[in-house]
Amino acid sequence: MSFKEKFIPDLFVPSVLKIRPEFFIENGIDCLICDIDNTLATYGEKLPQKDMLDWLNAVEATGVRIGLISNNSESRVYTFNTVLGYITVSRAMKPAKKKLLALIEQMDRKKENACLIGDQIFTDVLCAKRAGIKAVLVRSIDTRGKPFLRFKKHFESYFMEEYYKNHPRY
């Protein structure tokens, strides 16, 4: 894998809610690892919203196991997970792959059938690629009040242009 390929997602969608739950099974994925902040919820949302809960439940109903991974604190991940009950990892240090691979193993799944969904190329996509799993990128839910995140998005645009050379634009 070239240096550039480590930063290009396998799939980009505007929101996880745009992914049909059956997509994962159809693509050989039985282990879905989700980033929390700006992927499933805004930083300010302590719990998942109803539409996100419905989507997560529909994905689980297909037989896919779901886990949560975050660079955020244990208390943030624990609070968000109280209504979900998933296996979680906090302070994951993404793009480091060690905790991601440990989470997949803890979920009793194989990395060949795993996928990470997140909103950032330099943490989520790179972590997935370094771990050898599929990477799905979603648009960040909310970047207001996050100047560093908006700054990083500027640099991510180069890799998104590379992605769009072989994929349709949303």
C-alpha positions, 0 to 999 in steps of 0.5 A: 500500500502506498503512502497516499493510499493509507489516507484514502477511505474505501467508501465515503458517505455523508452520514452513517444514516445513509448506509443501508444496514445490509451493506455490511453483510453484503460486503463481508463485514460482520464487525463494525467499529464506530468512532463516536464524536462527529461520526455518531453524535456531536461532541455535545450530545451525551447520548445517541439520538433516536435516528442513530439508535434506530440505525445501530439497532438495524445494523445489529439486526443483520448480525453485525457486531458493533463496537465503539472506539474513541480518542476521547475520555473514558467517561465520555465513551462510558456515558455515550455507551450506557444505552448501547452496551457495546464493547468500547475503547477510549483513549484509543490514540488513533491513528495507532492501531493497537487498541483497534486490533485489540477491540476486534479481538475482544469482539471475537471477530477477524480483522478481514471482516472488520470496518471502521467508520469515522469522520477524520482521515488522519485518525480514523481512516489512517488507523483502519488502513494501518490495521488492515481493515476497511475504512468508511469516512463520513462527513463530520456532523459539526465542526463549529467551535472546532478550529483545529478540526476545520484546519485538518479538513483543509488538508484532508481535501487532497486525499478526498480529491484522490478518492473522487477520481475513482468514486462518485461525488456526494 
